[in-house]
Amino acid sequence: MHCKMVVDDIEQYWRDGESLYFDETYIHYAENQTAQGRLILLCDIERPMRFILPQYINRLMAFFLVKRAVAPNNIEDKTGLLNQLFKNIYPIRIFGKK
């Protein structure tokens, strides 16, 4: 398997035409080790909230965090500040999980 998603340090594989569902609040990334380009459709599903205030806070956080967590798709794209920080912090988390 040469295409995978790694979610919270757990590898998950899929095939063409199959879906993969994961919680994006965990650190995650996609990897394609083939010579063939891949197109992946990602859909965000809003978590249901019972009360309006938590729902508003959730939407507000998503609005601000998404811009700062952007990952580049090509060399012209910039990497978001959160992605830059997590690159250095993530090895500490992996060490802590062990």
SEPADREN-709047 format. One line per 4 residues: number of its first residue (from 1); their letters; for each residue x, y, z of C-alpha. Coordinates in pm, whole numbers, plus 50000, padded with zeros to 5 digits. Example, Ala and Ser with C-alpha at 12.3 -4.5 7.8 and 13.67 -1.06 7.14 Angstrom:
BEGIN
1	as	51230 49550 50780 ~ 51367 49894 50714 .
***
This chain:
BEGIN
1	mhck	50000 50000 50000 ~ 50160 50319 49884 ~ 49889 50573 49972 ~ 49791 50630 50330 .
5	mvvd	49662 50869 50592 ~ 49844 50887 50921 ~ 49611 50997 51201 ~ 49752 51033 51552 .
9	dieq	50052 50826 51443 ~ 49827 50538 51321 ~ 49851 50446 50951 ~ 49525 50396 50762 .
13	ywrd	49510 50273 50402 ~ 49238 50287 50138 ~ 49180 50194 49775 ~ 49028 50383 49484 .
17	gesl	48657 50435 49536 ~ 48674 50370 49910 ~ 48616 50625 50183 ~ 48808 50696 50499 .
21	yfde	48659 50873 50798 ~ 48880 51025 51069 ~ 48878 51284 51344 ~ 49074 51583 51217 .
25	tyih	49133 51714 51568 ~ 49421 51464 51579 ~ 49742 51547 51396 ~ 49715 51390 51051 .
29	yaen	49868 51389 50705 ~ 49834 51209 50373 ~ 50120 51035 50196 ~ 50142 50921 49832 .
33	qtaq	50452 50716 49750 ~ 50347 50636 49396 ~ 50449 50806 49073 ~ 50081 50866 48997 .
37	grli	49903 51182 49111 ~ 49606 51135 49341 ~ 49298 51344 49394 ~ 49148 51329 49742 .
41	llcd	48815 51480 49836 ~ 48805 51592 50199 ~ 48475 51692 50353 ~ 48447 51852 50694 .
45	ierp	48152 51737 50901 ~ 48055 51976 51175 ~ 48025 51816 51515 ~ 47668 51838 51645 .
49	mrfi	47639 52063 51948 ~ 47348 52073 52189 ~ 47382 52439 52282 ~ 47433 52749 52067 .
53	lpqy	47732 52897 52255 ~ 47962 52592 52213 ~ 47857 52570 51848 ~ 47946 52936 51796 .
57	inrl	48284 52891 51969 ~ 48352 52580 51757 ~ 48278 52769 51435 ~ 48485 53069 51546 .
61	maff	48784 52849 51633 ~ 48755 52665 51302 ~ 48746 52994 51113 ~ 49066 53121 51276 .
65	lvkr	49255 52791 51300 ~ 49195 52672 50943 ~ 49382 52971 50801 ~ 49677 52909 51033 .
69	avap	49689 52533 50979 ~ 49709 52543 50600 ~ 49938 52289 50433 ~ 50102 52365 50098 .
73	nnie	49982 52180 49788 ~ 50264 52309 49568 ~ 50588 52504 49606 ~ 50417 52844 49570 .
77	dktg	50180 52782 49864 ~ 50277 52902 50208 ~ 50269 52681 50515 ~ 50043 52803 50795 .
81	llnq	50191 52907 51129 ~ 50032 52615 51318 ~ 50178 52365 51071 ~ 50519 52522 51116 .
85	lfkn	50491 52496 51496 ~ 50357 52138 51498 ~ 50648 52026 51282 ~ 50875 52095 51580 .
89	iypi	50632 51999 51858 ~ 50505 51668 51715 ~ 50825 51468 51789 ~ 50780 51560 52157 .
93	rifg	50424 51425 52147 ~ 50538 51098 51988 ~ 50804 51061 52258 ~ 50539 51123 52525 .
97	kk	50308 50857 52378 ~ 50583 50596 52404 .
***
